[in-house]
Amino acid sequence: MWRITALVAVVAAALLFPMWVPVNYYIHLAVLAMVFMIVAQGANLIQGYTGYVSIAQGAFMGIGAYASALLSVDGGWPVWLSILVAPLLTAVTAVVAGYPSLRVKGHYFAIVTMALNMVVFIVLVNWIPVTGGEGGYPGIPMPEPIGFGDWTIDVDSRIAMYYIVLVALLLVMALMAAIVRSRVGRVLMAIRQNETFAEATGIAAWKYKLFAFAGSGALAGFAGALYAHYMGFLSPTPFSVDASLNAILAVILGGSGTLSGPLVGATLTILLPEILRVAEVFRLIVYGLLLVIVMIFLPHGLVPALVGRLSGLRRGRGETAGPLAGERK
């Protein structure tokens, strides 16, 4: 019951946030945090639930961002259609790259995906006629107004984009919850626990791993498309290996293999560097130390630690109530 209450409270707070904190800078950070939550959920699908660490989320985010931008600007497609098609193109890319990559396991898979991220980043930097290179790709439009008969909603403001990204995040969370609770989710977790045993039971593990990899790429591509149309300008820098490492960090920090963990981890990954700007030169040092301390004392992540603590308190109350009830008898 407390989980439902917490979920309702968080969603309500997210809906009211622009009204409580009507500061453009904070709303901007909130949008970036939600975009990165979607990227982290993609990493969570392949890393947290399947047990394969992918260092390619930054590449997939970049592919989705530039695909949506190119379709809407150069191709003349409606922005909404571009945002929907971009993750499909990213998923196809992930399938093509994942089919050979998933033949290796462990650190080798991580190295292969990191190489993929580096190749994509180099292409984005050097394919200047298409991507604009380091000079950037400007003039990316915001989504068109949404019309319901005579009623039209303009989405050309920062607050409007906040709510668009929030709705997108809620849809992604619902999709992830459905996957985790389905047979596919159970198979992915079985692969994470013991892939050899899963294959011995007749499961075609490579199909499910490829699904998880393509799904992680699609979510990153979706986040990239939202990012492109929110920012209105793209450069290759946000899609380097650093972005992929931050996605992995967000999953580990919040809680690998949990639905809410990547949300907490992504929020901290975006907000902590901003909060620590007051430290100037020592900002990155303090940021790194905080992360190391959290990982040492909370190795399973913040969310599992918090849930475990709350469950322990509830069990403690139950253990106390039991003997007292027996004594009254």
RALIN-V347679 format. One line per field, one symbol per residue. ss: DSSP state (A for helix, B for strand, O for the rest). phi: phi as a letter, one per 30 degrees, with the letter a starting at -180 (. if undefined). psi: psi as a letter, one per 40 degrees, with the letter a starting at -180 (. if undefined). A space follows every 10 residues. Layout:
ss: ???
phi: ???
psi: ???
//
This chain:
ss: OAAAAAAAAA AAAAAAAAAA OOOAAAAAAA AAAAAAAAAA AAAAAAAAOO OOOOOOAAAA AAAAAAAAAA AAAOOOOOAA AAAAAAAAAA AAAAAAAAAA AOOOOAAAAA AAAAAAAAAA AAAAAAOAAA AOAAAOBOOO OOOOOBBBOO BBBOOOOAAA AAAAAAAAAA AAAAAAAAAA AOAAAAAAAA AAAOAAAAAA OOOOAAAAAA AAAAAAAAAA AAAAAAAAAA AOOBOAAAAO AAAAAAAAAA AAAAOOOOOO AAAAAAAAAA AAAAAAAAAA AAAAAAAAAA AAAAAAAOOO OAAAAAAAAA AAAAAAAAAA AAAAAAAAO
phi: .ddddddddd dddddceddd bdcedddddd dddddddddd ddddddcdcc icdccbdddd dddddddddd dddddidddd dddddedddd ddeddddded dddcbidddd dddddddddd dddddcddec ciiddjbcid ddedeccbid cbcdbcbddd dedddddddd dddddddddd dcdedddddd dddadddddd djddeddddd dddddddddd dddddddddd diabbdedcd dedddddddd ddddkdibdd eddddddddd deeddddddh dcedddeddd ddddddcbdc jddedddddd dddddddddd ddddddddd
psi: dddddddddd dddddedddd gfhddddddd dddddddddd dddddddddd ehhhfedddd dddddddddd ddddeeiidd dddddddddd dddddddddd deeiibdddd dddddddddd dddddegddd eeaedihifh iiiiihhgbe hhhhffiddd dddddddddd dddddddddd eidddddddd dddgdddddd eehgdddddd dddddddddd dddddddded dehiiddefa dddddddddd ddddhhfide dddddddddd dddddeddeb dedddddddd ddddddegde iddddddddd dddddddddd dddddddd.
//
